[in-house]
Each structure stands twice: as C-alpha cells, then as structure tokens.
Amino acid sequence: MSEQAKKPGRGLKIALALSLAVNLAIVGLVAGTVIGFGPMGERDDPRLRALGLGPFAMALSREDRAGFGARIDRATVRAERRALGEGLNDLREALRTEPFDHAAGAAALARMRDATVTLQTVSHDALLDQIAQMPAADRAALADRFARALRRMGGHRPPG
C-alpha cells in the first residue's frame, strides 16, 4: 500500500480519537454531577441540571427544590449512578484494548446513555408531580422565574 493511502486512515483515527475524547469529557461531567447527587442546595444546583432540568434548576424556589428532592426515587438514582460508573469503567477498558474494541466501547456508551435517560425520566416525573401540586399563583411565579432563567442561559425570548 502506498504512503498516500495510509494518511487518510491515520487522519480518520485521530479524528475519531478526538471525538471520543470530547464525548468522554461530556459523559464524565454529567456522571460526576449525577454521582454527587444529594440534598437540594443552592439556587443553581448543578445536580438538578444533571438530572435534565436545565433552566428549572434556577427557577425552582427553595421550597420547590425540597419538594422535588422528596419525590425523587433515591434507589433508582443510586442504581443508575452505579450503571454510569460501570459504563465509564467498561469504556476505559475498551480504550485500552489493542486494537480498539469498538463494540465494547459502543456497549459502554449505550449503557451510560440508558442510565442518563432513566435519571432524566425519574427527575422529569418528580418535577411534573411537584408542579401539579402547586397552586396557580405559585405556578405563575415559577413561569416568571423560568422565563428569566431562559434569558440568563442564552438570551432566549419566551413567546408572548
């Protein structure tokens, strides 16, 4: 095989390695904040954002965060955090194989994705249950805080 034919393959391997590194960094950040799940705390609690709540993490009042925290199924959160950690370990091992074990890497990422989806589902259900029990005035105040949080997060303009 000529030297010219080898270069595109090497470039592709480098691009894939960089892409994997970026994806691992993102997964690591999400897993790190989820693994640190604990009592609800400050206004912009990263643990709330890690559970897929985005701007709601800033919009919930202290009382609403406490109510939300009480609605979370801790056993599910622990199990899914464990699955995330195991997925990270599996991915680390796949990275060390030579040649790279693509199937093992894909399975590890799929496991982490499934755990993240479950964590988000649990948190979204708890959030909806918390909102459903709020009086109309509290929901309106939440909507106002949510609109402000959206603007702070990226200049989004709510409709209306």
MDAnalysis code that builds the backbone (N, CA, C; Angstrom):
import MDAnalysis as mda
import numpy as np

u = mda.Universe.empty(480, n_residues=160, atom_resindex=np.repeat(np.arange(160), 3), trajectory=True)
u.add_TopologyAttr("name", ["N", "CA", "C"] * 160)
u.add_TopologyAttr("resid", np.arange(1, 161))
u.add_TopologyAttr("resname", ["MET", "SER", "GLU", "GLN", "ALA", "LYS", "LYS", "PRO", "GLY", "ARG", "GLY", "LEU", "LYS", "ILE", "ALA", "LEU", "ALA", "LEU", "SER", "LEU", "ALA", "VAL", "ASN", "LEU", "ALA", "ILE", "VAL", "GLY", "LEU", "VAL", "ALA", "GLY", "THR", "VAL", "ILE", "GLY", "PHE", "GLY", "PRO", "MET", "GLY", "GLU", "ARG", "ASP", "ASP", "PRO", "ARG", "LEU", "ARG", "ALA", "LEU", "GLY", "LEU", "GLY", "PRO", "PHE", "ALA", "MET", "ALA", "LEU", "SER", "ARG", "GLU", "ASP", "ARG", "ALA", "GLY", "PHE", "GLY", "ALA", "ARG", "ILE", "ASP", "ARG", "ALA", "THR", "VAL", "ARG", "ALA", "GLU", "ARG", "ARG", "ALA", "LEU", "GLY", "GLU", "GLY", "LEU", "ASN", "ASP", "LEU", "ARG", "GLU", "ALA", "LEU", "ARG", "THR", "GLU", "PRO", "PHE", "ASP", "HIS", "ALA", "ALA", "GLY", "ALA", "ALA", "ALA", "LEU", "ALA", "ARG", "MET", "ARG", "ASP", "ALA", "THR", "VAL", "THR", "LEU", "GLN", "THR", "VAL", "SER", "HIS", "ASP", "ALA", "LEU", "LEU", "ASP", "GLN", "ILE", "ALA", "GLN", "MET", "PRO", "ALA", "ALA", "ASP", "ARG", "ALA", "ALA", "LEU", "ALA", "ASP", "ARG", "PHE", "ALA", "ARG", "ALA", "LEU", "ARG", "ARG", "MET", "GLY", "GLY", "HIS", "ARG", "PRO", "PRO", "GLY"])
u.atoms.positions = np.array([
    [0.852, -1.168, 0.000],
    [0.000, 0.000, 0.000],
    [0.896, 1.228, 0.000],
    [0.537, 2.234, -0.758],
    [1.371, 3.429, -0.851],
    [1.229, 4.294, 0.392],
    [2.189, 5.203, 0.584],
    [2.167, 6.138, 1.720],
    [0.933, 7.037, 1.647],
    [0.517, 7.398, 0.439],
    [-0.668, 8.244, 0.245],
    [-1.917, 7.559, 0.778],
    [-2.026, 6.255, 0.587],
    [-3.220, 5.524, 1.004],
    [-3.307, 5.412, 2.517],
    [-2.188, 5.464, 3.244],
    [-2.208, 5.336, 4.692],
    [-2.643, 6.619, 5.390],
    [-2.370, 7.778, 4.838],
    [-2.639, 9.046, 5.510],
    [-4.107, 9.276, 5.829],
    [-5.051, 9.045, 4.902],
    [-6.453, 9.269, 5.272],
    [-6.895, 8.391, 6.440],
    [-6.416, 7.148, 6.508],
    [-6.780, 6.261, 7.612],
    [-6.266, 6.784, 8.941],
    [-5.042, 7.297, 8.946],
    [-4.456, 7.841, 10.165],
    [-5.228, 9.084, 10.609],
    [-5.570, 9.937, 9.647],
    [-6.336, 11.143, 9.969],
    [-7.704, 10.796, 10.539],
    [-8.318, 9.792, 9.969],
    [-9.621, 9.361, 10.462],
    [-9.514, 8.822, 11.883],
    [-8.448, 8.052, 12.152],
    [-8.241, 7.538, 13.504],
    [-8.047, 8.676, 14.501],
    [-7.308, 9.690, 14.120],
    [-7.086, 10.845, 15.000],
    [-8.403, 11.570, 15.249],
    [-9.183, 11.775, 14.181],
    [-10.473, 12.460, 14.334],
    [-11.402, 11.665, 15.245],
    [-11.432, 10.356, 15.062],
    [-12.284, 9.520, 15.916],
    [-11.816, 9.551, 17.371],
    [-10.503, 9.531, 17.578],
    [-9.974, 9.591, 18.943],
    [-10.327, 10.917, 19.604],
    [-10.208, 12.017, 18.856],
    [-10.575, 13.332, 19.407],
    [-12.064, 13.401, 19.710],
    [-12.865, 12.871, 18.802],
    [-14.312, 12.860, 19.027],
    [-14.663, 12.047, 20.268],
    [-14.024, 10.902, 20.417],
    [-14.258, 10.072, 21.596],
    [-13.832, 10.801, 22.863],
    [-12.702, 11.497, 22.810],
    [-12.225, 12.233, 23.986],
    [-13.218, 13.314, 24.397],
    [-13.764, 14.032, 23.431],
    [-14.755, 15.069, 23.743],
    [-16.009, 14.434, 24.339],
    [-16.466, 13.343, 23.732],
    [-17.651, 12.662, 24.261],
    [-17.411, 12.145, 25.673],
    [-16.221, 11.616, 25.925],
    [-15.893, 11.135, 27.268],
    [-15.877, 12.278, 28.277],
    [-15.373, 13.418, 27.863],
    [-15.353, 14.578, 28.764],
    [-16.775, 14.981, 29.138],
    [-17.671, 14.992, 28.157],
    [-19.066, 15.356, 28.427],
    [-19.710, 14.315, 29.335],
    [-19.528, 13.046, 29.017],
    [-20.091, 11.978, 29.853],
    [-19.523, 12.068, 31.268],
    [-18.233, 12.351, 31.376],
    [-17.604, 12.475, 32.691],
    [-18.184, 13.607, 33.508],
    [-18.453, 14.735, 32.861],
    [-19.057, 15.863, 33.575],
    [-20.452, 15.509, 34.071],
    [-21.244, 14.900, 33.187],
    [-22.605, 14.510, 33.580],
    [-22.548, 13.473, 34.698],
    [-21.720, 12.465, 34.522],
    [-21.625, 11.406, 35.533],
    [-21.131, 11.972, 36.855],
    [-20.168, 12.864, 36.813],
    [-19.636, 13.449, 38.049],
    [-20.677, 14.221, 38.826],
    [-21.511, 14.980, 38.123],
    [-22.530, 15.727, 38.843],
    [-23.643, 14.816, 39.325],
    [-23.971, 13.787, 38.542],
    [-25.021, 12.857, 38.977],
    [-24.533, 12.031, 40.153],
    [-23.282, 11.604, 40.122],
    [-22.746, 10.800, 41.216],
    [-22.741, 11.606, 42.506],
    [-22.630, 12.917, 42.400],
    [-22.664, 13.781, 43.579],
    [-24.066, 14.127, 44.045],
    [-25.083, 13.414, 43.559],
    [-26.466, 13.727, 43.913],
    [-26.663, 13.656, 45.415],
    [-27.258, 14.667, 45.961],
    [-27.505, 14.703, 47.393],
    [-28.644, 15.652, 47.696],
    [-28.691, 16.194, 48.918],
    [-29.764, 17.102, 49.272],
    [-29.758, 18.322, 48.367],
    [-30.928, 18.838, 48.080],
    [-31.024, 20.015, 47.229],
    [-30.384, 21.201, 47.945],
    [-29.642, 21.979, 47.210],
    [-28.893, 23.067, 47.833],
    [-29.134, 24.400, 47.195],
    [-28.072, 24.982, 46.687],
    [-28.118, 26.351, 46.208],
    [-29.035, 26.516, 45.011],
    [-29.297, 27.785, 44.663],
    [-30.281, 28.117, 43.640],
    [-29.980, 27.461, 42.287],
    [-28.750, 27.515, 41.824],
    [-28.395, 26.913, 40.540],
    [-27.626, 25.626, 40.802],
    [-28.295, 24.671, 41.364],
    [-27.683, 23.423, 41.781],
    [-27.321, 22.579, 40.565],
    [-26.030, 22.298, 40.331],
    [-25.651, 21.503, 39.160],
    [-26.238, 20.106, 39.185],
    [-26.566, 19.588, 40.361],
    [-27.174, 18.258, 40.428],
    [-28.543, 18.274, 39.782],
    [-29.277, 19.395, 39.902],
    [-30.569, 19.492, 39.235],
    [-30.386, 19.554, 37.728],
    [-29.400, 20.324, 37.276],
    [-29.151, 20.410, 35.834],
    [-28.745, 19.053, 35.285],
    [-27.971, 18.297, 36.040],
    [-27.516, 16.981, 35.578],
    [-28.681, 16.016, 35.429],
    [-29.758, 16.263, 36.134],
    [-30.936, 15.403, 36.026],
    [-31.852, 15.849, 34.893],
    [-31.371, 16.726, 34.038],
    [-32.123, 17.108, 32.859],
    [-33.122, 18.214, 33.099],
    [-32.920, 19.027, 34.132],
    [-33.886, 20.072, 34.442],
    [-33.536, 21.427, 33.838],
    [-32.357, 21.568, 33.286],
    [-31.980, 22.800, 32.595],
    [-32.323, 24.047, 33.385],
    [-33.060, 24.967, 32.771],
    [-33.361, 26.238, 33.437],
    [-34.266, 26.093, 34.661],
    [-34.937, 24.970, 34.801],
    [-35.729, 24.772, 36.014],
    [-34.835, 24.720, 37.246],
    [-33.593, 24.327, 37.061],
    [-32.658, 24.301, 38.191],
    [-32.531, 25.677, 38.818],
    [-32.631, 26.728, 38.003],
    [-32.557, 28.095, 38.518],
    [-33.919, 28.624, 38.927],
    [-34.978, 28.108, 38.346],
    [-36.309, 28.685, 38.548],
    [-37.029, 28.159, 39.788],
    [-36.731, 26.949, 40.231],
    [-37.425, 26.397, 41.386],
    [-37.063, 27.162, 42.657],
    [-38.051, 27.413, 43.463],
    [-37.795, 28.049, 44.755],
    [-37.166, 27.027, 45.693],
    [-36.655, 27.496, 46.807],
    [-36.047, 26.596, 47.795],
    [-37.060, 25.530, 48.243],
    [-38.290, 25.955, 48.467],
    [-39.327, 25.006, 48.899],
    [-39.641, 23.994, 47.798],
    [-39.699, 24.483, 46.556],
    [-39.973, 23.578, 45.437],
    [-38.840, 22.580, 45.247],
    [-37.593, 23.024, 45.426],
    [-36.460, 22.103, 45.317],
    [-36.555, 21.029, 46.397],
    [-36.942, 21.434, 47.605],
    [-37.083, 20.462, 48.688],
    [-38.191, 19.454, 48.355],
    [-39.322, 19.953, 47.846],
    [-40.409, 19.061, 47.454],
    [-40.016, 18.134, 46.327],
    [-39.296, 18.681, 45.360],
    [-38.804, 17.888, 44.248],
    [-37.874, 16.789, 44.756],
    [-36.950, 17.161, 45.641],
    [-35.995, 16.190, 46.182],
    [-36.685, 15.061, 46.916],
    [-37.770, 15.388, 47.601],
    [-38.503, 14.360, 48.338],
    [-39.228, 13.394, 47.398],
    [-39.495, 13.825, 46.168],
    [-40.219, 12.989, 45.204],
    [-39.301, 12.079, 44.394],
    [-38.007, 12.301, 44.481],
    [-37.046, 11.506, 43.708],
    [-36.901, 10.123, 44.334],
    [-36.944, 9.110, 43.501],
    [-36.736, 7.734, 43.951],
    [-35.230, 7.511, 44.092],
    [-34.757, 7.589, 45.325],
    [-33.309, 7.509, 45.594],
    [-32.708, 6.167, 45.170],
    [-33.475, 5.082, 45.307],
    [-32.947, 3.769, 44.934],
    [-32.664, 3.716, 43.433],
    [-33.548, 4.280, 42.631],
    [-33.328, 4.322, 41.187],
    [-32.122, 5.184, 40.858],
    [-32.014, 6.333, 41.526],
    [-30.871, 7.221, 41.280],
    [-29.570, 6.499, 41.615],
    [-29.524, 5.810, 42.748],
    [-28.310, 5.076, 43.125],
    [-27.973, 3.999, 42.093],
    [-28.982, 3.255, 41.659],
    [-28.747, 2.182, 40.686],
    [-28.237, 2.742, 39.360],
    [-28.814, 3.836, 38.919],
    [-28.397, 4.409, 37.639],
    [-27.030, 5.087, 37.750],
    [-26.727, 5.669, 38.907],
    [-25.377, 6.211, 39.126],
    [-24.353, 5.088, 39.052],
    [-24.703, 3.952, 39.638],
    [-23.820, 2.785, 39.605],
    [-23.634, 2.332, 38.151],
    [-24.715, 2.305, 37.377],
    [-24.621, 1.912, 35.968],
    [-23.735, 2.887, 35.191],
    [-23.846, 4.175, 35.499],
    [-22.968, 5.154, 34.856],
    [-21.508, 4.871, 35.172],
    [-21.226, 4.629, 36.435],
    [-19.850, 4.337, 36.841],
    [-19.316, 3.079, 36.189],
    [-20.142, 2.040, 36.133],
    [-19.722, 0.793, 35.497],
    [-19.500, 0.997, 34.000],
    [-20.361, 1.814, 33.391],
    [-20.188, 2.118, 31.972],
    [-18.881, 2.856, 31.717],
    [-18.547, 3.787, 32.611],
    [-17.276, 4.505, 32.478],
    [-16.100, 3.546, 32.612],
    [-16.172, 2.621, 33.553],
    [-15.107, 1.611, 33.709],
    [-15.000, 0.730, 32.473],
    [-16.142, 0.307, 31.946],
    [-16.135, -0.522, 30.740],
    [-15.529, 0.230, 29.559],
    [-15.849, 1.508, 29.453],
    [-15.306, 2.308, 28.364],
    [-13.796, 2.474, 28.521],
    [-13.352, 2.692, 29.738],
    [-11.911, 2.811, 29.987],
    [-11.198, 1.539, 29.532],
    [-11.770, 0.390, 29.857],
    [-11.156, -0.873, 29.443],
    [-11.165, -1.026, 27.922],
    [-12.252, -0.609, 27.279],
    [-12.318, -0.694, 25.817],
    [-11.257, 0.197, 25.180],
    [-10.993, 1.333, 25.789],
    [-9.977, 2.247, 25.272],
    [-8.581, 1.640, 25.341],
    [-8.362, 0.771, 26.302],
    [-7.037, 0.179, 26.494],
    [-6.780, -1.040, 25.613],
    [-7.807, -1.549, 24.974],
    [-7.603, -2.727, 24.133],
    [-6.918, -2.323, 22.833],
    [-6.154, -3.243, 22.303],
    [-5.473, -3.009, 21.025],
    [-5.736, -4.204, 20.139],
    [-6.379, -4.061, 19.033],
    [-6.935, -2.791, 18.557],
    [-8.153, -2.384, 19.381],
    [-8.567, -1.150, 19.211],
    [-9.708, -0.626, 19.958],
    [-10.921, -1.525, 19.772],
    [-11.581, -1.854, 20.872],
    [-12.763, -2.711, 20.843],
    [-13.994, -1.825, 20.652],
    [-14.324, -1.593, 19.394],
    [-15.432, -0.696, 19.050],
    [-16.749, -1.168, 19.661],
    [-17.014, -2.449, 19.593],
    [-18.279, -2.993, 20.110],
    [-18.379, -2.784, 21.624],
    [-17.286, -3.013, 22.344],
    [-17.302, -2.808, 23.794],
    [-17.470, -1.332, 24.121],
    [-16.820, -0.459, 23.356],
    [-16.983, 0.986, 23.557],
    [-18.419, 1.418, 23.312],
    [-19.003, 0.913, 22.239],
    [-20.394, 1.252, 21.924],
    [-21.342, 0.747, 23.009],
    [-21.104, -0.458, 23.513],
    [-21.954, -1.016, 24.569],
    [-21.842, -0.189, 25.853],
    [-20.634, 0.257, 26.179],
    [-20.436, 1.068, 27.379],
    [-21.162, 2.408, 27.240],
    [-21.029, 3.046, 26.076],
    [-21.716, 4.318, 25.861],
    [-23.235, 4.140, 25.881],
    [-23.720, 3.033, 25.314],
    [-25.163, 2.759, 25.332],
    [-25.655, 2.574, 26.768],
    [-24.871, 1.887, 27.573],
    [-25.237, 1.682, 28.980],
    [-25.333, 3.020, 29.712],
    [-24.363, 3.898, 29.460],
    [-24.387, 5.219, 30.106],
    [-25.549, 6.056, 29.598],
    [-25.832, 5.957, 28.304],
    [-26.962, 6.696, 27.738],
    [-28.274, 6.222, 28.371],
    [-28.441, 4.908, 28.499],
    [-29.661, 4.373, 29.102],
    [-29.811, 4.836, 30.550],
    [-28.722, 4.836, 31.303],
    [-28.771, 5.297, 32.692],
    [-29.135, 6.771, 32.759],
    [-28.586, 7.573, 31.856],
    [-28.892, 9.005, 31.832],
    [-30.360, 9.232, 31.502],
    [-30.886, 8.483, 30.542],
    [-32.304, 8.618, 30.182],
    [-33.184, 8.260, 31.378],
    [-32.837, 7.197, 32.089],
    [-33.615, 6.806, 33.267],
    [-33.557, 7.892, 34.332],
    [-32.376, 8.443, 34.582],
    [-32.247, 9.523, 35.571],
    [-33.091, 10.726, 35.172],
    [-33.073, 11.076, 33.897],
    [-33.877, 12.208, 33.444],
    [-35.364, 11.909, 33.563],
    [-35.769, 10.695, 33.251],
    [-37.184, 10.327, 33.359],
    [-37.654, 10.434, 34.811],
    [-36.851, 9.918, 35.730],
    [-37.204, 9.995, 37.159],
    [-37.323, 11.456, 37.589],
    [-36.370, 12.278, 37.174],
    [-36.395, 13.682, 37.599],
    [-37.531, 14.450, 36.929],
    [-37.797, 14.172, 35.670],
    [-38.888, 14.867, 34.986],
    [-40.236, 14.498, 35.606],
    [-40.407, 13.222, 35.929],
    [-41.656, 12.806, 36.575],
    [-41.822, 13.495, 37.932],
    [-40.739, 13.566, 38.711],
    [-40.800, 14.229, 40.017],
    [-41.111, 15.712, 39.854],
    [-40.511, 16.336, 38.833],
    [-40.771, 17.758, 38.586],
    [-42.234, 17.980, 38.232],
    [-42.769, 17.164, 37.341],
    [-44.174, 17.317, 36.958],
    [-45.106, 17.091, 38.146],
    [-44.788, 16.116, 38.992],
    [-45.594, 15.885, 40.193],
    [-45.529, 17.091, 41.124],
    [-44.340, 17.684, 41.259],
    [-44.178, 18.864, 42.112],
    [-44.998, 20.025, 41.563],
    [-44.931, 20.250, 40.264],
    [-45.676, 21.354, 39.648],
    [-47.175, 21.125, 39.764],
    [-47.617, 19.884, 39.602],
    [-49.048, 19.578, 39.645],
    [-49.667, 19.917, 40.996],
    [-48.896, 19.850, 42.071],
    [-49.453, 20.139, 43.391],
    [-49.391, 21.633, 43.738],
    [-48.774, 22.453, 42.885],
    [-48.637, 23.886, 43.167],
    [-49.945, 24.625, 42.918],
    [-50.246, 25.591, 43.765],
    [-51.370, 26.482, 43.463],
    [-51.054, 27.308, 42.206],
    [-52.084, 27.818, 41.559],
    [-51.923, 28.564, 40.308],
    [-50.954, 29.737, 40.467],
    [-51.020, 30.450, 41.569],
    [-50.135, 31.606, 41.777],
    [-48.670, 31.170, 41.849],
    [-48.404, 30.051, 42.491],
    [-47.032, 29.543, 42.573],
    [-46.528, 29.093, 41.202],
    [-47.427, 28.472, 40.401],
    [-47.032, 28.062, 39.047],
    [-46.735, 29.284, 38.189],
    [-47.534, 30.349, 38.348],
    [-47.286, 31.579, 37.587],
    [-45.943, 32.188, 37.982],
    [-45.634, 32.186, 39.279],
    [-44.340, 32.705, 39.735],
    [-43.206, 31.844, 39.184],
    [-43.397, 30.526, 39.156],
    [-42.402, 29.630, 38.587],
    [-42.205, 29.939, 37.103],
    [-43.290, 30.172, 36.396],
    [-43.195, 30.502, 34.969],
    [-42.388, 31.785, 34.767],
    [-42.590, 32.767, 35.628],
    [-41.823, 34.019, 35.533],
    [-40.341, 33.771, 35.794],
    [-40.033, 33.011, 36.837],
    [-38.624, 32.700, 37.139],
    [-38.003, 31.865, 36.025],
    [-38.796, 30.966, 35.457],
    [-38.325, 30.132, 34.353],
    [-37.980, 31.003, 33.146],
    [-38.833, 31.974, 32.826],
    [-38.567, 32.888, 31.709],
    [-37.274, 33.665, 31.950],
    [-37.061, 34.136, 33.179],
    [-35.816, 34.847, 33.500],
    [-34.611, 33.916, 33.363],
    [-34.767, 32.681, 33.821],
    [-33.669, 31.719, 33.720],
    [-33.332, 31.438, 32.252],
    [-34.340, 31.311, 31.413],
    [-34.096, 31.099, 29.984],
    [-33.316, 32.258, 29.386],
    [-33.693, 33.471, 29.750],
    [-32.973, 34.649, 29.236],
    [-31.527, 34.643, 29.703],
    [-31.302, 34.314, 30.986],
    [-29.931, 34.290, 31.519],
    [-29.098, 33.205, 30.868],
    [-29.720, 32.101, 30.508],
    [-28.966, 30.967, 29.962],
    [-28.589, 31.153, 28.503],
    [-29.236, 32.038, 27.811],
    [-28.829, 32.145, 26.420],
    [-29.608, 33.164, 25.633],
    [-30.249, 34.067, 26.303],
    [-30.946, 35.112, 25.585],
    [-32.224, 34.653, 24.915],
    [-32.733, 33.496, 25.295],
    [-33.992, 33.029, 24.707],
    [-35.121, 33.964, 25.109],
    [-35.959, 34.263, 24.153],
    [-37.119, 35.100, 24.455],
    [-38.346, 34.207, 24.490],
    [-38.966, 34.128, 25.668],
    [-40.191, 33.305, 25.726],
    [-41.281, 33.945, 24.864],
    [-42.149, 33.114, 24.277],
    [-43.237, 33.671, 23.466],
    [-44.188, 34.483, 24.312],
    [-44.798, 35.453, 23.678],
    [-45.825, 36.240, 24.357],
    [-45.404, 37.550, 24.737],
])
